[in-house]
């Protein structure tokens, strides 16, 4: 299933180098999230999203991390942002059945 996360969007004009860097940052952000370093993970997701802002999977994973951080901080404002990011990921997913499931 990780291969579906690595698909380069066809409609976005980014170099292969930028795509690889964004994918590396996505992997790093998830490792940071899993080890409990949520703030560093959010920053790493932000950097990846600057390279590939329309990547639905990346937005989805960022939203999950933001949701975890919002719960930890008990912040309704951040929770609303996480939910908005989830809706954005859904809108950008197009026909990705795995993401939409």
C-alpha positions in Angstrom: 0.0 0.0 0.0 3.0 2.3 0.4 3.5 2.3 -3.3 0.1 4.1 -3.8 1.4 6.9 -1.5 4.4 7.3 -3.8 2.5 7.9 -7.0 3.6 11.1 -8.7 0.6 13.2 -9.5 0.4 13.6 -13.3 -1.3 17.0 -13.3 1.4 18.7 -11.1 4.6 20.0 -12.6 7.3 19.2 -10.2 10.7 17.8 -10.8 11.6 14.2 -9.9 14.1 15.6 -7.4 11.3 17.7 -5.7 9.0 14.7 -5.7 11.7 12.4 -4.1 12.4 15.1 -1.5 8.7 15.4 -0.6 8.4 11.6 -0.3 11.5 11.5 2.0 10.0 14.3 4.1 6.7 12.4 4.3 8.4 9.3 5.5 10.5 11.3 8.1 7.4 13.1 9.3 5.6 9.7 9.9 8.6 8.4 11.7 8.6 11.5 13.9 4.9 11.1 14.5 5.2 7.5 15.5 8.0 8.3 18.0 5.8 11.0 19.6 7.6 14.0 18.2 4.4 15.7 17.0 5.7 19.2 16.6 8.7 18.2 14.6 6.5 15.9 12.5 4.0 18.7 11.8 6.9 20.9 10.6 8.3 18.2 8.4 4.8 17.6 6.9 4.6 21.4 6.3 7.9 21.3 4.4 6.8 18.4 2.3 3.5 20.1 1.5 5.3 23.2 0.2 6.9 20.9 -2.4 3.7 18.9 -3.3 0.7 20.9 -2.0 -1.9 18.9 -3.9 -0.8 15.5 -2.7 -4.0 14.1 -1.1 -2.2 11.4 0.9 0.3 13.9 2.3 -2.5 16.2 3.4 -4.3 13.2 4.9 -1.3 12.2 6.9 -0.7 15.8 8.0 -4.3 16.0 9.2 -3.9 12.8 11.2 -0.8 14.2 12.9 -2.5 17.6 13.5 -5.5 15.8 15.0 -3.2 13.9 17.4 -1.5 17.1 18.4 -4.8 18.9 18.9 -6.0 16.1 21.2 -2.8 16.2 23.1 -3.1 20.0 23.6 -6.9 19.9 24.0 -7.2 22.6 21.4 -10.5 22.9 19.6 -9.0 25.4 17.2 -6.4 22.9 16.1 -9.0 20.1 15.9 -11.1 22.3 13.5 -8.0 22.8 11.4 -7.3 19.0 11.4 -10.9 18.4 10.3 -10.6 21.0 7.5 -7.4 19.3 6.3 -9.2 16.0 6.2 -11.9 17.5 4.1 -9.2 19.0 1.8 -7.5 15.7 1.4 -10.9 14.1 0.5 -11.6 16.8 -2.1 -8.1 16.3 -3.7 -8.3 12.5 -3.6 -10.4 12.4 -6.8 -10.8 8.7 -7.5 -8.4 7.2 -5.0 -10.6 4.5 -3.5 -8.1 3.6 -0.8 -7.9 7.2 0.6 -11.6 7.7 0.3 -12.5 4.5 2.1 
